[in-house]
Amino acid sequence: MSNRDDMIQLAIADLESGVFTSQRQADAKHQVPRSTLASRLAGSSAAREFIVDWILEEDARGYSPTQARTREMAS
């Protein structure tokens, strides 16, 4: 599990235990993307989340993934 996944799990645990009363507080404290935290809490597909995270990481590195490459990663 990556450090990012660990931080997301900590944010979820803190929300469930009542340490934080809002997702905004948890994502700010643990420095995780609000959309990712919301998706995990809503139970969205892990595969979809992986693709979204990959696209964002590639974009942060200065690479814009093509549709073809994104389809390849999704399959």
Buried (B, 14 or more C-beta within 10 A) or exposed (E): EEEBEEBBBBBBEBBEEEEBEEBEBBBEBBEBBEEBBEBBBEEBEEEEBEBBBBBBEBEEEEEEBEEEBBEEBEE
